[in-house]
Amino acid sequence: MYKILIKTLLPAVLLLSLSYSVSGQVTPVTRYIDATGGNDVNNGLSAQSAWKSLANINSSTFNPGDSILLKAGEVWTGSMVLKGSGNENNPIRIDRYGTGDNPVINGTGGLYTIYLYNREYWELSNLEITNFKASEETVDMETWEANNKTVWAESVSPRPQYEETRSRKCAILVEASNYGAVHHLHFTNLEIHGVNGDISSKDNGGIFLEIKGSSTETWFDDLLFENCHIHDVDRTGISNKSRWDDRSLYINENWVPSKNVRYLENTFERTGANALIIRVTDAALVENNLFTHCSIKETGNAFFPFNCDDILIQYNESCHTKYNQGDNDAGGFDSDYRCKNSIFQYNYSHDNEYGGILITCQGGSDRFNDGTIVRYNLFRDNKRHVFRVSGVPTNTYIYNNVIYTGEGNSDNDIIWHKNWKGYPDNTNYYNNIFYNLGTRNAYDFGSSTDNVFENNIFFGNPVTNEPSDPNKITEDPKFVDPGSEDVKGYKIQDSSPAKAAGKIVFGKPDKDFFGNSIPPEGPVDIGIHQWSKPLSDWGRSIDSRKDNRDAISLFPNPVHDNLTVYCADLPAKAKKWRVIDSKGMETGLKNRIDPVSETFSLDINFGGSEIEAGIYFVSIILESGLEVTHPFIYY
């Protein structure tokens, strides 16, 4: 019997070794695994001769171009330790075959369900992965997840923080040490859930990646997380960490960032604390992700970068982040310590229970957060505060956002510059719409320095300590549907005072929240919706509907005291005029045209104005939305 068994196993064992082509090159191999119909003595080379368990995967070293295919609808219990690496043209992939639900791998509550150490060029797709340790709970995984929803995420009043002790666990754990560049690790269309990890550690939960070692610089190059659904995990959805992280604001001592890192179209839901943490990374892209009902058990903002440069966070939605008793963080977004030039744009942050966004850095030696930009985002009905600039961030620019605080959303700091071993410096607010229907709300700047407000709209109920603004507008911005849960409700109407009233900001993007083009030379509208069209060609005539005559003529030009403007046969009725400088900025000289007309004259008197000698433009704003301009010289 013993000899017969050896003869039976020998073909499978031989097939586990390398397969070579006639030329001596390794030939890619595809292995099939079927938990119901497979057998581990099979060769695994077809669906009809599939392996059964994960054991053969764990005992194999895979080669460039190999595939590991798990049968759809099947379930495995255990873990996988992946060995071998692909190459640039031939990654190793784990995927599914057949029809039905994605294959499920249930971990048993150990440190990981899937593990990679010093491996590169792997792609994991179309899997469902859990890692639940039943002996640490009094309920099964399904009930534990249901409690996450009903007891934690949907609780009406703040609960005490979760303080139960659990072991550290991950669904996927990736580690690298003294390796150099770790290339091409892609995680797509994964569902990860049921991980009852250590709530006290950010370094466990769904997917955790760690760079260790101190002798060889090591970093990830080409990380992709796309279309994954990560829910019901403690503590963190996805996070990473690196040993190579030391630097100051101006000197990188041993800062070795990961590169080509992307988080695209993922959903994070009911995470115990933070959903996504990105550390020691250069120019990461975070795009089209949904963060909902995160941080349900422990303090934490839904997402934050830490010790990163030039990260771009755009087109994401963060909502319903949960506030528990004693939480210091429970907001939508966060630009954290040691970050430089972070950009948050085109995001929707709403109904978070402790802030819309945080820009932060505790004061102290070699601590910094510099150059954060927050632009063209919609903040609706966040609680307790909207903007929290905490500690010592410097050179922060917050412009062209809509901040809507609805009726009943009261006792909040719309802006809170918080002392955290220091105060922020040089925080700039341009072209924002602050729309407040709540009561007892406030602006709190503490002892922060060099705060600048220009060209903002402040509308609604009075707010304590409203900042001064030389170009402040207090009229109704005329949203299409203020208070709507639909972002389109925060477009402006044709009659909005926000039109063509914004400041041109250096480095502004080329499109607004809705994808409309922003004219490079203005005018710029206040808020997230660019209604106004580009300025017409300066100094040229435009064709009227009757003749090819100059639509605008000026006398005298150059001018010093009084300028007469003649407008004849404009292509639409004119409703406003203004004088702008060569950068498109308003000078304060403006008024309505009453009655509206295509043909009229007006006199502009410069007595008492503070404009300096230079080139300016008379701008005529038409009911059609077109803005017609003509240059003149003021001396």
Number of C-alpha atoms within 10 A of each C-alpha: 5 7 7 8 9 11 10 13 14 12 13 17 14 11 14 19 11 15 14 11 9 7 7 8 10 15 16 17 19 17 21 24 32 27 21 15 14 19 17 19 17 21 21 26 16 14 18 15 19 25 28 21 19 20 14 20 19 13 13 15 15 23 21 21 21 22 21 21 23 30 26 21 17 18 18 19 17 18 25 20 18 18 18 18 21 21 15 11 9 15 22 26 22 19 21 24 18 13 9 11 14 24 24 21 24 21 25 19 25 17 20 28 25 21 18 21 17 19 20 25 23 25 18 18 20 22 22 21 28 29 32 25 20 14 10 14 12 9 12 13 20 10 11 19 20 13 15 22 17 10 15 23 24 14 15 9 10 15 17 13 17 16 11 9 11 15 16 22 31 37 32 25 23 19 18 22 20 15 17 14 18 21 24 22 23 20 22 20 19 20 21 27 28 26 36 30 31 23 26 20 15 25 26 31 39 35 25 23 21 19 25 19 14 12 9 13 19 24 26 25 19 18 20 18 21 21 20 23 20 27 27 29 36 34 33 36 36 27 24 21 20 24 18 21 19 16 16 14 13 8 10 11 11 13 19 20 21 26 18 16 23 18 22 20 20 23 20 28 26 31 34 34 31 32 34 24 21 21 24 25 28 20 18 24 17 23 21 20 22 21 27 25 28 37 32 33 28 29 26 31 31 34 30 23 24 20 24 26 22 17 23 18 24 21 18 22 20 27 24 27 37 35 31 25 14 12 18 13 25 31 37 34 31 25 30 26 24 26 29 24 19 25 19 24 24 25 25 23 27 27 21 31 24 27 32 32 29 24 28 28 27 21 19 12 7 12 19 24 28 25 20 25 21 23 28 29 26 24 26 25 27 29 24 22 26 29 23 24 28 23 26 26 30 23 18 23 19 21 29 32 27 25 26 27 28 19 13 10 18 20 14 23 22 27 19 22 26 20 18 16 12 17 23 30 20 16 21 16 21 25 30 27 26 21 22 22 19 20 19 13 24 19 18 19 20 12 13 21 14 13 16 15 20 20 26 28 27 23 18 18 14 15 20 14 11 14 15 11 16 11 19 16 18 15 13 16 25 16 19 16 15 20 18 14 12 9 17 15 13 23 22 24 16 16 13 19 18 30 23 24 26 26 23 21 16 7 7 14 14 11 17 22 25 14 11 15 17 21 17 17 13 20 27 27 27 30 32 26 28 25 24 24 20 19 20 15 11 11 15 14 17 17 14 16 11 9 10 11 15 17 22 25 19 19 13 14 14 15 16 14 14 13 20 15 17 16 18 16 20 23 19 18 19 26 19 17 21 20 22 21 16 12 15 22 21 22 15 14 15 16 12 13 18 10 10 15 17 17 16 18 13 13 12 17 13 15 9 7 11 9 14 10 11 12 15 23 22 24 22 25 24 21 17 14 18 18 21 26 25 22 22 20 14 18 13
